[in-house]
Amino acid sequence: MTTPRLTAAAYATGGLLFLLYPAIRPSGDDAAAMASTAWVTGHAAAMIGFILLGLGTLGLHQVLGDRLSLRAAVVTWIGAGLTLPYYGAEDFGLNVIARRSLRDGAPALMELAEEFRFGPVAVTMFAGGLVLLGVGTVMAALAIWRSGTLPRWSGVPLALGFALFIPQFFGPYPLRVAHGALILVGGLWTAAVLWRSGSLAGRQSAGATRT
């Protein structure tokens, strides 16, 4: 596949994973939720989604080739790098603590989960990473807007989804699922325009070869 199509696949798959994250993840944050397979699966989907977002933004730069899209890729990668350690601990570490708490009948162990979640270094890295992901996707949307080759609005829903990533944590569970759906729409829209871009480039290349 060409770069636009590979990039489209990254955005589309990533968008789907960000919907599956809240849809699969248990709605609660108690020991039973954290000990479940759904907890591990849902958070793993988000982690893969962050990686695919970084790959998609890098691919977008390869398609557009401008400085703004390059900066968007760099900022997005840094944001993903700061976010993923927290998600990894949230996924696997809290799952181990919760399973041990339930097995031993020791609810006090769940205090460790709260100590991790709100530890100053961990939560600062996590919040900073998500802010940078929001900034990176907004920069990518601006690069699309200015490109003159892709539909102007096609990057906006995805940028809006990541700009709202932190606020959605404080909303009710249905809102979190709706937020995942917004990212899916954004990922699919960006993927669609990039896929068409790749198809158009392929036809133009074939036409040039024939002439």
C-alpha positions, -999 to +999 in steps of 0.1 A: +000+000+000+010+036-006+018+060+023-016+077+022-033+043+025-011+031+053-017+063+071-055+060+065-054+025+079-036+038+110-062+065+116-091+042+110-079+014+132-068+038+159-102+055+159-120+021+163-097+012+192-105+045+210-142+036+208-136+001+220-116+014+249-146+029+268-170+004+253-151-026+267-137-011+298-159-016+329-178+016+339-167+014+375-133+018+391-136-007+420-116-038+426-140-060+406-137-038+375-099-035+377-095-072+382-115-081+351-103-091+316-123-063+302-102-038+321-070-051+306-085-054+271-100-019+271-069-002+283-047-022+259-070-010+230-063+026+241-025+020+242-024+006+207-046+035+196-021+060+209+007+043+190-014+043+158-022+080+163+015+087+163+021+066+132-009+083+115+004+118+122+039+108+109+022+094+078+003+126+074+035+146+074+048+123+047+017+131+026+017+168+032+055+174+036+052+207+054+068+220+086+035+222+105+027+185+100+062+176+110+059+195+142+025+179+148+041+145+144+069+154+169+045+168+195+021+138+191+049+113+196+062+131+227+026+132+240+021+094+234+055+087+250+044+105+282+009+090+283+017+053+276+036+046+309+006+057+329-018+036+308+005+006+312+005+009+349-032+016+350-038-015+329-015-042+342-004-028+376-039-020+389-052-053+375-026-072+397-034-051+428-072-056+423-069-094+418-047-097+449-072-076+469-101-098+459-082-130+464-070-121+498-101-103+509-080-072+516-098-041+503-071-019+519-048-030+491-068-008+467-053+022+485-022+014+464-042+021+433-052+055+444-016+063+455-004+055+420-032+073+402-027+105+420+010+104+426+024+138+415+050+125+390+027+100+374-003+122+371+018+151+358+033+130+331-001+116+322-018+150+320+011+166+302+011+138+276-026+141+270-023+179+266+005+174+240-017+148+222-044+175+220-019+201+208-004+177+182-038+167+167-048+204+166-016+212+147-023+183+123-058+196+117-043+230+109-018+214+085-047+197+067-067+230+067-038+248+051-028+221+027-051+229-001-051+193-011-073+177+016-108+188+027-103+216+053-126+202+080-115+166+078-090+169+107-112+189+130-133+161+147-102+141+156-085+172+170-116+180+190-117+145+204-082+147+217-086+182+230-115+169+251-096+138+263-089+151+298-124+167+303-142+135+293-127+117+323-149+138+346-181+130+327-206+101+332-198+068+315-222+073+285-203+106+278-170+087+277-184+062+252-197+092+231-162+107+233-148+074+219-174+076+191-162+112+183-126+100+179-138+071+157-157+096+135-126+118+133-103+088+126-126+075+098-130+109+082-092+116+081-087+080+069-113+084+041-097+116+027-062+101+029-074+069+012-089+089-017-057+109-018-038+077-023-062+065-049-059+098-068-021+098-067-021+062-080-043+070-109-022+101-118+009+080-116-006+054-138-017+080-163+017+096-164+033+062-171+010+055-200+017+089-215 
